[in-house]
Amino acid sequence: MCIKRSPMSSFAVRSNQICSTYYLFIQTRHKTSGGKKPKQKVYFREHELDKAMDLQKKPAVILQLKDIIQSQKNQSVLVRDLEKEVGFVHKWNCMAVIEKYPTIFRVGGGNRSPISVSLTEKARRIAAEEEEARMLMEPILVKNLRKLLMLTVDCRVPLENIEFIEGELGLPKDFKKSLIPKYPQFFSVKAVNGKDYLHLESWDSSLAVTAREEKLARDGALNDLGRGKKVMISRDGNYPGPNAFRICYPAGFRPNTGFLEELQRWQRMEFPSPYLNARRFDQADPKTRKRVVGVLHELLSLTISKRMTSVQMHAFNSELYLPARLILCLIKHHGIFYITNKGVRSTVFLKEAYDGSNLIDKCPILRFNDKFIALSGRKDPSLYHETNLIKT
């Protein structure tokens, strides 16, 4: 599958290359005199979120091996066939995991018979619980897929874009056959200019509420307590009211008074709902620019792990009317989003969804993954559901 990437993808690659272990220098141009060098801004590292990417590496291999074994008719896979499934290089990572976790994988055969790998009896019992987790996931997936389509300007998305983020949304690999046809009242697939699009069949106003608004309602913070009153400047950037976002700055970040005053004005500024059509608004309007932050926040909230790669976000530029310089927008709002360069590609986190390196709220399929990975003896499994992370 080939996804057309915007020109900013190359910018993301260059950004990856200039990371340091603690912070990232971002070049910004300023008007200068006398040929002075451009000033540099410091992008502080969030070590716990970087760690989250490292924590999911081995569990991702374990889960991939589980899926490969379960996909076989006899519930076992020959070691010699692993290369066809995962590629030559990744085959050796799989072999190391099989050897390290005998509580999960059982190796059979030898001598004159080919060596095969299957799940242990205990692993099979826990793996059988995945079907129940998938059943619990289905209404969540349908709701989130409808909300994703409602975010777009035409209530439709190229089907290849949905496939590109199917793992992040928690969709099964065969969702085009197993999920979409079950809900003709919500979804349809239609060709537009020779390309298949997933269309929304009916709009539901009750779904046009963001995850941010739902959380504010639960916390009792939807009433703007500071409206019409003088509010003291917050040192951490957080304010009550329906227009404010949750801010989580890194420990090393020390904003000055001018920055905090500007942030206060921004936090209290009203902005249109992400579920209103973006064509209605002037892209130069500060309220519209704040709305873009709301769209990105909602997009990440619809994923099961509250994170996506920057390339995946770029794939939705035209459907969501995202800015051309998306990376710069994310960097500017580094109290809300975090970009890590750990892993194959840069990944964008929704910071408020994490406590340290742990995802706070987990859906049924992630809770199932936790239980299965616990067989490896891992005491604090987290952040490892990544079906599309490993590429051959």
Salt bridges, closest charged atoms under 4 A:
GLU46 OE2 - LYS351 NZ 2.65
ASP50 OD1 - ARG45 NH2 3.81
ASP54 OD1 - LYS57 NZ 3.31
ASP54 OD2 - LYS342 NZ 3.92
ASP67 OD1 - LYS66 NZ 2.91
ASP81 OD1 - LYS84 NZ 3.44
GLU121 OE1 - ARG124 NH2 2.41
GLU129 OE1 - LYS371 NZ 2.94
GLU130 OE1 - LYS66 NZ 2.79
GLU130 OE2 - ARG134 NH2 3.65
GLU138 OE2 - LYS182 NZ 2.78
ASP154 OD1 - ARG279 NH1 2.95
GLU160 OE2 - LYS195 NZ 3.52
GLU163 OE2 - LYS176 NZ 2.70
GLU201 OE2 - LYS190 NZ 3.79
ASP204 OD2 - ARG146 NH2 3.44
ASP219 OD2 - LYS215 NZ 2.91
ASP224 OD2 - ARG227 NH2 3.94
GLU270 OE2 - ARG227 NH1 3.28
GLU298 OE2 - LYS147 NZ 3.53
GLU352 OE1 - HIS297 NE2 3.19
ASP370 OD2 - LYS362 NZ 2.91
GLU386 OE1 - ARG307 NH2 2.63
